[in-house]
Amino acid sequence: MPFLLRNLTLNPGEEESSLRPLVALKLGVRESEITSLTLVRKGVDARKKGRIKLVYTVQFALRDESKLSAGGDLSRLEAPKPLRFPRLPGNSGIVIVGMGPAGLFAALRLAEYGLTALILERGRNVDQRARDVSRFWRDGTLLSESNVQFGEGGAGTFSDGKLTTRVNDPNCAWVLQQLVKFGAPPEILYAAKPHIGTDLLRGVVKGIRVRLSEAGFEISFESRFSALRMDNGRVRAVVVNDDAERDCDALVLAPGHSARDTYAMLHQAGVALEQKPFAVGLRVEHPQALINAIQYGENAHPSLPPAEYAQAYNNEKSGRSAYSFCMCPGGVVVAAASEPGGVVVNGMSGYRRNGPSANSALVATVGPADFGDRSPLAGIEFQRLLERRAFRAGGGGYLAPAQSLLAFLGKGKGKLSSSYRPGVTESDLAPLLPEAVVATLREGIQFFEKRMRGFVSAEATLTGVETRTSAPLRIMRGCDLQSVSHQGLYPTGEGAGYAGGIMSAALDGIRVADAIAARLAAGAVS
């Protein structure tokens, strides 16, 4: 039976082949006694800048377990219980809306039960979509159905491809294994902060599509979910592109957090929706070398990965928080609009994270009290207001307004430099956001400087606005994961208000697929 050994450390630059003799030394056995050794976790301990360590957890087995003595970092592993998927009738009448992580992983899980579905994606396949997005970044030509928000892979396709989550779910390992199967690097299985990168993620998404097609799923691109058809309180059909109807007994709704027209249609149809808090703000960009020096020290070993950071600040009086979000080492700031006349910024990194700049959202929390209306759609209008202000401040053409970090704080002038395309226009960013948000951001940035000396730098540039941090509303569902108002409707993922990133959205899609499979097995879906 295998064992885990934790807290093994190597110096930056040391080969991982050194782990086997290190394990033998720790255990007091010969190397030849170790019959297998695999990495379970790998991270960087940068708490002491002059003594940065790589920290490992390994799984191993011995020929003679009697030679082991109990240790504080040693534990026996129980054999994991294998996942079992009973085969169910394939003609299930399932429709999946959206090919982001929630929709794709709901489909992959349904395939394990022998089920198939019709998958509707309003955008284009990932190759066509990438060309459309590149054109938008080059000359400002925005396509409303093929952009950073809409298309195969969802919004996460143009991101850093982070796979971290605070959700404690046994399906996390299954998600990572599936991603590796379809082309993700194997290190995501053990990295403390796994990521894929936008470049590799596109290939993974295509691999999933091929697998689903081979399993009998019907995949329809440029197919917008435009209406629901109900019968006695249950979903019975969906309307596609305001025209064709497709029968449906179970609708997995994974629309993404920017499907504003879908939200409006659901509201008109009487689907139960509610406001929810989210965050808005700006995106900050520093030289990656500066972030490396802050996090690792000036003389850090060159083999260390590009440094990351995560910071948070809470104002107890106002109840608002400011925090960094979606930090992209070695990445670029990207134009992420999906509607004409609005500027939205986001961040993106490739797998190697080898660009010269680091960027992160700096956002502050907002909630129903800020939206000015009780309608569940009020958060959307709040976002639009900020995005249109940013468009005007940029001067049109989807140029983004930008300002040095020092100028935003009222501490003088700094260098204005941004990787954002199509380009930036120097502008005062404070008028773009609510006063309370600006005040919280300024307080938060000063707090971050105390934690990361050098963060407030003449080399740092802010661009605006970052508004699509999460869904601006929630599609209400019950314990059975169905809509509380429309039976057979299964809202899921980030766009439904139940996730906050690639991994958590995938996990939520799996939960919904398992719920549908359980109902089918019980004969509850006809």
ROBANU-521604 format. One record per residue (C-alpha): chain; x, y, z; residue in three letters. Coordinates in steps of 0.05 Angstrom, whole numbers, plus 5000, padded with zeros to 4 digits. Example, Ala and Ser with C-alpha at 12.3 -4.5 7.8 and 13.67 -1.06 7.14 Angstrom:
BEGIN
R   cadena   east   north     up   residuo
R        A   5246    4910   5156       ALA
R        A   5273    4979   5143       SER
//
This chain:
BEGIN
R   cadena   east   north     up   residuo
R        A   5000    5000   5000       MET
R        A   5029    5069   4982       PRO
R        A   5051    5123   5030       PHE
R        A   5055    5198   5028       LEU
R        A   5117    5237   5050       LEU
R        A   5108    5312   5057       ARG
R        A   5153    5373   5064       ASN
R        A   5212    5350   5023       LEU
R        A   5253    5410   5001       THR
R        A   5301    5424   4945       LEU
R        A   5338    5487   4927       ASN
R        A   5320    5522   4863       PRO
R        A   5359    5491   4806       GLY
R        A   5366    5423   4839       GLU
R        A   5343    5365   4796       GLU
R        A   5280    5329   4818       GLU
R        A   5317    5264   4810       SER
R        A   5348    5283   4877       SER
R        A   5282    5267   4910       LEU
R        A   5291    5191   4910       ARG
R        A   5356    5191   4950       PRO
R        A   5326    5245   4995       LEU
R        A   5266    5201   5009       VAL
R        A   5312    5142   5024       ALA
R        A   5352    5185   5072       LEU
R        A   5290    5210   5107       LYS
R        A   5264    5139   5115       LEU
R        A   5330    5107   5133       GLY
R        A   5326    5056   5077       VAL
R        A   5366    5039   5014       ARG
R        A   5344    5071   4949       GLU
R        A   5334    5002   4920       SER
R        A   5279    4990   4972       GLU
R        A   5236    5044   4940       ILE
R        A   5195    5009   4886       THR
R        A   5157    5070   4861       SER
R        A   5158    5145   4873       LEU
R        A   5113    5198   4841       THR
R        A   5101    5272   4853       LEU
R        A   5037    5290   4888       VAL
R        A   5049    5364   4901       ARG
R        A   5101    5416   4884       LYS
R        A   5103    5488   4907       GLY
R        A   5149    5547   4921       VAL
R        A   5163    5571   4992       ASP
R        A   5185    5644   4983       ALA
R        A   5172    5668   5054       ARG
R        A   5247    5677   5066       LYS
R        A   5274    5715   5006       LYS
R        A   5346    5692   5017       GLY
R        A   5327    5619   5026       ARG
R        A   5273    5602   4976       ILE
R        A   5256    5528   4973       LYS
R        A   5217    5482   4927       LEU
R        A   5171    5440   4971       VAL
R        A   5147    5371   4950       TYR
R        A   5099    5317   4972       THR
R        A   5112    5248   4942       VAL
R        A   5077    5182   4940       GLN
R        A   5120    5120   4946       PHE
R        A   5119    5046   4959       ALA
R        A   5171    5000   4992       LEU
R        A   5189    4928   4982       ARG
R        A   5189    4917   5058       ASP
R        A   5141    4963   5095       GLU
R        A   5166    4936   5162       SER
R        A   5227    4980   5155       LYS
R        A   5184    5042   5162       LEU
R        A   5177    5079   5227       SER
R        A   5121    5130   5239       ALA
R        A   5139    5202   5224       GLY
R        A   5103    5268   5228       GLY
R        A   5106    5279   5153       ASP
R        A   5090    5207   5134       LEU
R        A   5021    5177   5125       SER
R        A   4992    5114   5095       ARG
R        A   4946    5123   5035       LEU
R        A   4881    5087   5031       GLU
R        A   4866    5061   4962       ALA
R        A   4818    5111   4929       PRO
R        A   4749    5086   4914       LYS
R        A   4741    5081   4839       PRO
R        A   4687    5123   4807       LEU
R        A   4631    5080   4779       ARG
R        A   4582    5103   4726       PHE
R        A   4521    5059   4713       PRO
R        A   4503    5056   4639       ARG
R        A   4437    5092   4626       LEU
R        A   4391    5096   4566       PRO
R        A   4423    5142   4514       GLY
R        A   4360    5176   4487       ASN
R        A   4353    5224   4545       SER
R        A   4331    5290   4513       GLY
R        A   4387    5331   4545       ILE
R        A   4408    5398   4517       VAL
R        A   4470    5435   4541       ILE
R        A   4475    5510   4529       VAL
R        A   4547    5536   4530       GLY
R        A   4615    5505   4517       MET
R        A   4653    5536   4574       GLY
R        A   4682    5491   4629       PRO
R        A   4614    5479   4662       ALA
R        A   4581    5457   4597       GLY
R        A   4640    5416   4573       LEU
R        A   4650    5379   4638       PHE
R        A   4576    5366   4645       ALA
R        A   4580    5334   4576       ALA
R        A   4642    5294   4593       LEU
R        A   4609    5267   4656       ARG
R        A   4544    5250   4619       LEU
R        A   4586    5211   4569       ALA
R        A   4612    5168   4627       GLU
R        A   4540    5145   4637       TYR
R        A   4532    5129   4564       GLY
R        A   4488    5190   4555       LEU
R        A   4490    5241   4498       THR
R        A   4464    5311   4489       ALA
R        A   4454    5367   4440       LEU
R        A   4506    5422   4456       ILE
R        A   4489    5493   4434       LEU
R        A   4544    5545   4431       GLU
R        A   4527    5615   4408       ARG
R        A   4598    5629   4387       GLY
R        A   4646    5597   4338       ARG
R        A   4695    5540   4345       ASN
R        A   4760    5557   4381       VAL
R        A   4802    5565   4318       ASP
R        A   4754    5613   4284       GLN
R        A   4742    5648   4350       ARG
R        A   4817    5659   4360       ALA
R        A   4821    5692   4291       ARG
R        A   4762    5737   4307       ASP
R        A   4791    5758   4374       VAL
R        A   4859    5772   4342       SER
R        A   4826    5818   4291       ARG
R        A   4789    5854   4347       PHE
R        A   4854    5865   4385       TRP
R        A   4887    5888   4320       ARG
R        A   4837    5938   4293       ASP
R        A   4776    5941   4340       GLY
R        A   4729    5900   4297       THR
R        A   4682    5869   4349       LEU
R        A   4637    5810   4331       LEU
R        A   4580    5804   4380       SER
R        A   4578    5728   4379       GLU
R        A   4652    5711   4372       SER
R        A   4696    5747   4422       ASN
R        A   4733    5738   4488       VAL
R        A   4668    5722   4523       GLN
R        A   4631    5678   4472       PHE
R        A   4654    5616   4435       GLY
R        A   4682    5547   4446       GLU
R        A   4718    5541   4513       GLY
R        A   4683    5601   4545       GLY
R        A   4715    5663   4573       ALA
R        A   4770    5622   4607       GLY
R        A   4800    5605   4539       THR
R        A   4830    5675   4538       PHE
R        A   4859    5675   4608       SER
R        A   4917    5647   4647       ASP
R        A   4882    5580   4650       GLY
R        A   4886    5576   4726       LYS
R        A   4860    5511   4757       LEU
R        A   4860    5531   4830       THR
R        A   4796    5529   4872       THR
R        A   4776    5533   4945       ARG
R        A   4722    5480   4932       VAL
R        A   4738    5415   4968       ASN
R        A   4711    5365   4919       ASP
R        A   4735    5294   4905       PRO
R        A   4722    5307   4831       ASN
R        A   4780    5356   4828       CYS
R        A   4827    5299   4811       ALA
R        A   4779    5274   4758       TRP
R        A   4777    5342   4725       VAL
R        A   4853    5347   4723       LEU
R        A   4860    5277   4696       GLN
R        A   4811    5293   4640       GLN
R        A   4849    5356   4622       LEU
R        A   4915    5318   4618       VAL
R        A   4880    5265   4575       LYS
R        A   4862    5320   4525       PHE
R        A   4930    5353   4523       GLY
R        A   4943    5392   4586       ALA
R        A   5014    5385   4616       PRO
R        A   5018    5328   4667       PRO
R        A   5047    5375   4719       GLU
R        A   4978    5402   4733       ILE
R        A   4966    5338   4771       LEU
R        A   5015    5358   4825       TYR
R        A   5030    5432   4819       ALA
R        A   5008    5472   4880       ALA
R        A   4980    5526   4834       LYS
R        A   4965    5490   4769       PRO
R        A   4952    5528   4704       HIS
R        A   4948    5511   4630       ILE
R        A   4956    5578   4595       GLY
R        A   4913    5604   4539       THR
R        A   4957    5573   4485       ASP
R        A   4951    5501   4510       LEU
R        A   4880    5509   4534       LEU
R        A   4855    5519   4462       ARG
R        A   4882    5451   4442       GLY
R        A   4852    5418   4503       VAL
R        A   4783    5447   4486       VAL
R        A   4788    5419   4416       LYS
R        A   4807    5351   4443       GLY
R        A   4746    5350   4488       ILE
R        A   4702    5368   4428       ARG
R        A   4730    5310   4387       VAL
R        A   4717    5262   4445       ARG
R        A   4645    5285   4453       LEU
R        A   4631    5281   4379       SER
R        A   4658    5210   4378       GLU
R        A   4613    5193   4437       ALA
R        A   4552    5215   4397       GLY
R        A   4541    5286   4422       PHE
R        A   4512    5335   4371       GLU
R        A   4551    5400   4374       ILE
R        A   4521    5462   4342       SER
R        A   4562    5526   4337       PHE
R        A   4532    5595   4322       GLU
R        A   4469    5570   4356       SER
R        A   4442    5619   4407       ARG
R        A   4392    5595   4459       PHE
R        A   4336    5646   4449       SER
R        A   4273    5620   4484       ALA
R        A   4244    5566   4529       LEU
R        A   4182    5525   4515       ARG
R        A   4146    5498   4576       MET
R        A   4091    5446   4589       ASP
R        A   4059    5440   4657       ASN
R        A   4117    5475   4691       GLY
R        A   4171    5433   4658       ARG
R        A   4220    5450   4602       VAL
R        A   4198    5415   4538       ARG
R        A   4237    5451   4483       ALA
R        A   4288    5504   4469       VAL
R        A   4287    5555   4412       VAL
R        A   4352    5566   4374       VAL
R        A   4368    5631   4338       ASN
R        A   4295    5655   4346       ASP
R        A   4274    5601   4297       ASP
R        A   4284    5526   4305       ALA
R        A   4255    5487   4364       GLU
R        A   4291    5427   4394       ARG
R        A   4257    5380   4443       ASP
R        A   4287    5381   4512       CYS
R        A   4272    5344   4577       ASP
R        A   4333    5368   4616       ALA
R        A   4367    5434   4600       LEU
R        A   4437    5445   4627       VAL
R        A   4444    5521   4625       LEU
R        A   4518    5542   4627       ALA
R        A   4514    5610   4592       PRO
R        A   4577    5645   4619       GLY
R        A   4576    5709   4660       HIS
R        A   4568    5756   4600       SER
R        A   4505    5727   4567       ALA
R        A   4465    5789   4581       ARG
R        A   4412    5776   4528       ASP
R        A   4402    5706   4556       THR
R        A   4391    5735   4626       TYR
R        A   4340    5784   4598       ALA
R        A   4303    5728   4562       MET
R        A   4301    5685   4625       LEU
R        A   4275    5744   4665       HIS
R        A   4220    5755   4613       GLN
R        A   4203    5681   4616       ALA
R        A   4194    5685   4692       GLY
R        A   4255    5644   4711       VAL
R        A   4273    5660   4783       ALA
R        A   4334    5705   4785       LEU
R        A   4365    5745   4841       GLU
R        A   4418    5800   4847       GLN
R        A   4485    5781   4874       LYS
R        A   4548    5819   4893       PRO
R        A   4610    5820   4848       PHE
R        A   4670    5865   4840       ALA
R        A   4693    5919   4793       VAL
R        A   4757    5959   4784       GLY
R        A   4819    5965   4742       LEU
R        A   4877    5923   4717       ARG
R        A   4948    5937   4739       VAL
R        A   5010    5920   4699       GLU
R        A   5081    5917   4725       HIS
R        A   5146    5892   4695       PRO
R        A   5150    5818   4712       GLN
R        A   5222    5828   4735       ALA
R        A   5197    5877   4787       LEU
R        A   5146    5827   4814       ILE
R        A   5200    5773   4815       ASN
R        A   5245    5818   4856       ALA
R        A   5189    5836   4905       ILE
R        A   5169    5764   4915       GLN
R        A   5235    5727   4910       TYR
R        A   5288    5780   4925       GLY
R        A   5338    5814   4879       GLU
R        A   5384    5754   4871       ASN
R        A   5334    5698   4861       ALA
R        A   5353    5636   4823       HIS
R        A   5335    5641   4749       PRO
R        A   5301    5573   4749       SER
R        A   5245    5599   4794       LEU
R        A   5178    5607   4758       PRO
R        A   5151    5677   4743       PRO
R        A   5127    5704   4810       ALA
R        A   5053    5711   4827       GLU
R        A   5017    5749   4881       TYR
R        A   4949    5751   4915       ALA
R        A   4930    5808   4961       GLN
R        A   4867    5829   4997       ALA
R        A   4845    5888   5040       TYR
R        A   4781    5897   5080       ASN
R        A   4752    5963   5104       ASN
R        A   4712    5945   5166       GLU
R        A   4676    6011   5167       LYS
R        A   4649    6009   5096       SER
R        A   4645    5934   5091       GLY
R        A   4679    5936   5024       ARG
R        A   4740    5896   5004       SER
R        A   4793    5907   4952       ALA
R        A   4833    5849   4924       TYR
R        A   4877    5826   4867       SER
R        A   4843    5778   4820       PHE
R        A   4862    5734   4761       CYS
R        A   4936    5751   4767       MET
R        A   4973    5735   4702       CYS
R        A   5049    5727   4707       PRO
R        A   5085    5740   4643       GLY
R        A   5020    5758   4609       GLY
R        A   4983    5813   4573       VAL
R        A   4923    5857   4587       VAL
R        A   4868    5841   4536       VAL
R        A   4806    5875   4508       ALA
R        A   4747    5833   4531       ALA
R        A   4685    5870   4507       ALA
R        A   4625    5832   4481       SER
R        A   4579    5891   4467       GLU
R        A   4589    5951   4422       PRO
R        A   4606    6017   4456       GLY
R        A   4638    5988   4519       GLY
R        A   4709    5975   4540       VAL
R        A   4725    5916   4585       VAL
R        A   4795    5894   4605       VAL
R        A   4820    5826   4628       ASN
R        A   4886    5788   4632       GLY
R        A   4916    5729   4596       MET
R        A   4980    5687   4599       SER
R        A   5010    5631   4558       GLY
R        A   5033    5566   4589       TYR
R        A   5105    5589   4596       ARG
R        A   5086    5657   4624       ARG
R        A   5147    5685   4591       ASN
R        A   5123    5754   4573       GLY
R        A   5158    5816   4601       PRO
R        A   5098    5841   4642       SER
R        A   5055    5817   4699       ALA
R        A   4983    5840   4706       ASN
R        A   4926    5831   4754       SER
R        A   4856    5858   4766       ALA
R        A   4851    5906   4825       LEU
R        A   4777    5905   4843       VAL
R        A   4730    5926   4899       ALA
R        A   4665    5894   4919       THR
R        A   4597    5921   4898       VAL
R        A   4528    5897   4914       GLY
R        A   4453    5909   4906       PRO
R        A   4458    5975   4945       ALA
R        A   4503    6002   4889       ASP
R        A   4458    5981   4831       PHE
R        A   4402    6030   4843       GLY
R        A   4345    5983   4824       ASP
R        A   4313    5920   4852       ARG
R        A   4310    5886   4785       SER
R        A   4353    5823   4781       PRO
R        A   4382    5854   4717       LEU
R        A   4405    5917   4753       ALA
R        A   4477    5891   4761       GLY
R        A   4482    5885   4686       ILE
R        A   4462    5958   4676       GLU
R        A   4513    5977   4729       PHE
R        A   4567    5941   4690       GLN
R        A   4545    5973   4624       ARG
R        A   4548    6043   4654       LEU
R        A   4621    6034   4674       LEU
R        A   4640    6001   4608       GLU
R        A   4609    6057   4567       ARG
R        A   4645    6109   4609       ARG
R        A   4710    6073   4594       ALA
R        A   4695    6071   4520       PHE
R        A   4684    6147   4518       ARG
R        A   4746    6160   4560       ALA
R        A   4787    6117   4512       GLY
R        A   4764    6158   4453       GLY
R        A   4729    6103   4415       GLY
R        A   4755    6045   4374       GLY
R        A   4759    6003   4438       TYR
R        A   4821    6040   4461       LEU
R        A   4825    6033   4536       ALA
R        A   4834    6091   4585       PRO
R        A   4899    6084   4623       ALA
R        A   4936    6120   4679       GLN
R        A   5000    6110   4717       SER
R        A   4990    6079   4786       LEU
R        A   5025    6138   4818       LEU
R        A   4978    6188   4785       ALA
R        A   4917    6148   4806       PHE
R        A   4941    6153   4878       LEU
R        A   4957    6227   4871       GLY
R        A   5031    6214   4882       LYS
R        A   5060    6244   4819       GLY
R        A   5071    6219   4749       LYS
R        A   5096    6152   4726       GLY
R        A   5112    6116   4662       LYS
R        A   5051    6097   4620       LEU
R        A   5062    6029   4589       SER
R        A   5010    5977   4572       SER
R        A   5007    5912   4532       SER
R        A   4932    5925   4518       TYR
R        A   4911    5924   4446       ARG
R        A   4884    5960   4404       PRO
R        A   4918    6012   4449       GLY
R        A   4909    6059   4507       VAL
R        A   4891    6132   4518       THR
R        A   4919    6169   4579       GLU
R        A   4859    6188   4622       SER
R        A   4839    6201   4694       ASP
R        A   4809    6134   4716       LEU
R        A   4774    6157   4779       ALA
R        A   4712    6186   4745       PRO
R        A   4699    6119   4712       LEU
R        A   4682    6083   4777       LEU
R        A   4637    6099   4837       PRO
R        A   4671    6142   4889       GLU
R        A   4666    6087   4942       ALA
R        A   4701    6038   4895       VAL
R        A   4756    6087   4879       VAL
R        A   4767    6102   4953       ALA
R        A   4770    6027   4970       THR
R        A   4819    6014   4913       LEU
R        A   4865    6070   4936       ARG
R        A   4864    6044   5007       GLU
R        A   4875    5973   4984       GLY
R        A   4934    5992   4939       ILE
R        A   4968    6028   4997       GLN
R        A   4957    5966   5040       PHE
R        A   4986    5921   4985       PHE
R        A   5048    5965   4985       GLU
R        A   5059    5948   5058       LYS
R        A   5057    5875   5041       ARG
R        A   5096    5880   4976       MET
R        A   5147    5937   4980       ARG
R        A   5155    5965   4910       GLY
R        A   5084    5950   4886       PHE
R        A   5069    6024   4883       VAL
R        A   5118    6040   4828       SER
R        A   5130    6091   4773       ALA
R        A   5132    6031   4726       GLU
R        A   5061    6008   4742       ALA
R        A   5003    6025   4695       THR
R        A   4928    6019   4707       LEU
R        A   4877    6006   4652       THR
R        A   4801    6005   4658       GLY
R        A   4752    5979   4668       VAL
R        A   4749    5909   4697       GLU
R        A   4675    5891   4705       THR
R        A   4667    5818   4687       ARG
R        A   4697    5787   4749       THR
R        A   4636    5742   4760       SER
R        A   4562    5737   4742       ALA
R        A   4521    5799   4760       PRO
R        A   4462    5756   4782       LEU
R        A   4444    5685   4803       ARG
R        A   4395    5637   4769       ILE
R        A   4362    5608   4830       MET
R        A   4362    5533   4839       ARG
R        A   4342    5484   4893       GLY
R        A   4377    5426   4928       CYS
R        A   4362    5383   4868       ASP
R        A   4402    5433   4826       LEU
R        A   4340    5450   4784       GLN
R        A   4312    5520   4776       SER
R        A   4264    5536   4833       VAL
R        A   4214    5562   4782       SER
R        A   4224    5517   4720       HIS
R        A   4231    5442   4728       GLN
R        A   4281    5410   4681       GLY
R        A   4324    5473   4679       LEU
R        A   4393    5462   4710       TYR
R        A   4431    5527   4717       PRO
R        A   4505    5515   4726       THR
R        A   4574    5546   4726       GLY
R        A   4599    5617   4732       GLU
R        A   4545    5647   4689       GLY
R        A   4491    5618   4733       ALA
R        A   4524    5647   4795       GLY
R        A   4551    5582   4824       TYR
R        A   4626    5583   4808       ALA
R        A   4685    5629   4803       GLY
R        A   4736    5601   4754       GLY
R        A   4752    5543   4708       ILE
R        A   4758    5490   4761       MET
R        A   4698    5509   4803       SER
R        A   4655    5516   4740       ALA
R        A   4676    5447   4716       ALA
R        A   4660    5417   4784       LEU
R        A   4591    5450   4783       ASP
R        A   4577    5423   4714       GLY
R        A   4596    5353   4739       ILE
R        A   4548    5360   4798       ARG
R        A   4491    5378   4750       VAL
R        A   4508    5319   4704       ALA
R        A   4508    5272   4763       ASP
R        A   4441    5299   4786       ALA
R        A   4410    5288   4717       ILE
R        A   4439    5218   4714       ALA
R        A   4410    5202   4783       ALA
R        A   4341    5226   4761       ARG
R        A   4345    5185   4697       LEU
R        A   4366    5124   4737       ALA
R        A   4305    5134   4782       ALA
R        A   4259    5144   4722       GLY
R        A   4245    5217   4741       ALA
R        A   4262    5246   4673       VAL
R        A   4218    5224   4615       SER
//
